[in-house]
Amino acid sequence: GTATDTATTEPDQWRLRYMVGDLEHYTEWTADFPTIENYYDQYRRGDYAHDVVIERRAVVDR
């Protein structure tokens, strides 16, 4: 299909933002929300990262 075919059906994308010490880190953007949710749970339970936040990016067709 062409780019215009898929643009309207693009799912929202998600990533994890978290802090390790004083440094901010991000995961890659992905449409696979369960994976991000899984990372979120793991990071929240562990003591490696803090200020763990799930960020959402709506895919907009301009």
Backbone torsions as a table, in degrees:
resi	resn	phi	psi	omega
1	GLY	NA	164.5	179.8
2	THR	-85.4	173.1	-178.7
3	ALA	-64.0	-34.8	-177.9
4	THR	-71.6	-26.5	177.9
5	ASP	-65.7	-43.0	-172.4
6	THR	-88.3	-17.8	-172.2
7	ALA	-61.9	-37.7	-174.7
8	THR	-77.4	-18.0	-176.9
9	THR	-107.0	7.9	177.8
10	GLU	-60.9	129.2	176.6
11	PRO	-75.7	160.7	172.5
12	ASP	-62.0	155.0	177.8
13	GLN	-114.5	155.5	-173.4
14	TRP	-134.6	152.0	170.8
15	ARG	-151.7	166.2	178.1
16	LEU	-105.5	132.6	171.5
17	ARG	-113.1	134.2	-178.3
18	TYR	-152.9	160.6	179.8
19	MET	-107.7	136.9	169.0
20	VAL	-122.4	108.6	-171.3
21	GLY	64.7	-124.7	179.6
22	ASP	-99.9	5.6	-174.8
23	LEU	-104.0	136.1	178.3
24	GLU	-90.3	136.6	179.4
25	HIS	-126.8	155.8	177.4
26	TYR	-135.7	148.8	167.2
27	THR	-87.9	174.5	174.0
28	GLU	-70.2	152.1	171.3
29	TRP	-67.5	136.5	177.4
30	THR	-147.6	149.9	175.5
31	ALA	-85.3	-4.3	-176.8
32	ASP	-87.1	83.1	-175.4
33	PHE	-61.2	-40.9	179.8
34	PRO	-56.5	-34.3	177.6
35	THR	-65.1	-45.5	179.0
36	ILE	-62.7	-41.8	179.3
37	GLU	-62.2	-37.5	178.8
38	ASN	-65.3	-46.7	175.5
39	TYR	-57.6	-43.4	-178.5
40	TYR	-57.4	-48.3	179.7
41	ASP	-61.2	-44.0	-179.2
42	GLN	-62.3	-46.2	-176.1
43	TYR	-69.1	-35.5	178.9
44	ARG	-66.8	-36.3	-178.8
45	ARG	-76.3	-33.6	-177.3
46	GLY	-78.8	172.5	178.1
47	ASP	-109.7	14.0	-178.4
48	TYR	-78.1	-44.5	-175.2
49	ALA	-119.0	159.6	175.2
50	HIS	-142.5	171.3	-176.1
51	ASP	52.4	49.2	-177.7
52	VAL	-80.6	126.0	-176.3
53	VAL	-134.7	135.5	171.9
54	ILE	-89.2	125.9	178.9
55	GLU	-109.5	142.7	-179.2
56	ARG	-115.5	136.6	175.0
57	ARG	-122.9	112.8	175.9
58	ALA	-75.3	132.5	178.8
59	VAL	-84.9	116.8	-175.2
60	VAL	-108.0	132.3	177.8
61	ASP	-90.2	109.4	-177.3
62	ARG	-98.7	NA	NA
